[in-house]
Amino acid sequence: MSGVGEWVGIVNLRSGGRSRSEAFARRLERAVSRVLVSERPGHVDALVRSCRDAEGILVAGGDGTLFEVLQACDRSRQRIVLLPSGRGNSLAKDLGVDADCDPADCIQRGTDRAIDLLDVIIMHEDGTSWSGVSASNLALGYPAAVADHAARWRRFRAGSYAIGAMTAPLDPMRIRLRCDGGESESLELTGLVISNSRYVGPFLGFPSSDLYDGTCHTVEMRVGRLRQTLHNLSSLTGVGFYEPLIRRDVRSVDVRLDEPALLKIDGELKLGVREIHSRVQPAAVTFRVPALHA
């Protein structure tokens, strides 16, 4: 580990719906000074806060594990190396990082890239609120239902999203949407995505997006089952042959729902959401990526 300060590994051994072997943890021990294993929901927060003096954090897990790390780490100073092992791995795809990445080589010789994040405030129907950041995307309606259904089929790994896409309901919802501080629009949609990433799970939802442009991107869904299925196939294949959705490039998004809804934020699901307030925070956290993908 010469030439760099202390790096700590945060590991979710059950990320992606399967147990990780002890050999996987030993691989990480060769890359970092300490390996800390998440043993239960919410444990990642405590682990990250216990290593706030480290120069960087190696995150071995999926979108949900990374989401928890980003809430607790010192984003102004600590670097992050991502070793994806989840089912969606949205941000890893954007960063050009895969599960075969050599974490030791990345830490020693990788290149630092500062990416945008979304500052998010969520209001729940019971009056409670949550504030934090999102690296990938927020989704309501159909795409949130897809993530919920996919979680029930996690043993099929990335294939669970295809099952979720076929089984999730396409129920309309009434929302009030305001972008960049403009006039509020009343809309009836089957889904809404606010994204910092090109990917929504395994779906290539925003081909022209990147993590460094100081903007986020929305997509409004108001389609039936047939058109939604065609769009899913278009996104999964990356071909982009069918695009029935409305897209916007924005810096802030405010959403108010007439009825409480399920929200997907990165790899997490939140129930009973009534309001979302999201703002782009440019160059808000630094990832160290393999030099080949810099």
Residue, then its C-alpha position, 0 to 999 in steps of 0.5 A: m500500500s506504499g504511496v497512498g494513505e490507509w484504505v478500508g474495505i466495506v463489504n456486503l457479502r450477500s450483495g446481489g442475492r447470493s453469498r460471497s465466499e471468504a476467498f472474496a474477502r481475502r482478495l480484498e484484504r490484499a488491496v486494503s489495510r482493513v476489511l469491514v463486513s456488513e452483517r445486517p441492514g444499517h450496519v454499513d453506516a456504522l462501519v463507514r463512520s468508524c473509518r472517517d480518517a481513512e484516505g479512501i474506501l473500497v466498496a464491494g457491493g451493489d447500488g444499495t451498499l454504495f448508497e449507504v456508504l455515500q451517506a456516511c463517508d466524508r465526500s469532500r475528502q475520501r476517495i471511493v473505489l467500487l468493486p460491483s457485486g450487485r444485480g443492477n450496478s448502475l453507477a459501475k457501468d457508467l464508471g466503466v468498472d466491472a467485477d473483474c477489476d483489480p482493486a489493489d491496482c486501481i487504488q495504487r495506479g487508478t485515476d480520480r474522477a469527481i462526479d455529480l450527485l443529487d442532493v435529495i430531500i424526501m417527505h413521507e406521509d407520516g410527516t417524517s423526512w429524509s435527506g441525503v444524496s443519490a449517485s444513480n437515480l430516483a424512480l416512482g411508479y412503474p420503475a419503482a415497482v420493477a425494482d420491488h418485484a425484482a427484489r423478490w427474484r434476486r436469486f436470478r441476479a440481473g435477470s430478476y429485473a427482466i422478471g420484474a419488468m414483466t410482472a410490475p403493475l402499470d398504475p397511473m399516478r397523479i403528480r405535480l412536477r416542477c423543474d428548475g424552479g419553473e411553473s408546477e405541472s399537474l401530470e398523470l404518469t405511469g412512472l417518473v425517473i430522475s437520473n444522474s446515471r445513464y442506467v436505471g438498474p440494467f436498463l440503458g435509460f439515458p444514453s446521452s447522459d454522463l456523471y460530470d455535466g452538472t445536470c440530471h435527467t428526467v423521463e416521464m412515462r405515460v404508456g400502456r403495457l405494449r409500448q412499455t414492453l417495447h421500450n424495455l426491450s429497447s433499453l435492455t438491448g441498448v439499441g434504442f429503437y423505441e422511445p415513447l417517453i418524454r425527457r428533460d435535462v434539468r438541474s433541479v426537480d420538485v415532485r408532489l404526489d397526490e397519493p403516497a407512493l413507493l420510491k426507488i433511490d439507487g438500490e433502496l426502496k422507501l415507502g409512503v413518499r409524498e414529496i421529493h426535492s432534488r438538486v444537482q451537486p456538481a463534482a460532489v464525490t471522487f471515485r478512483v477508477p482503473a486508468l484504462h477507464a479514466 
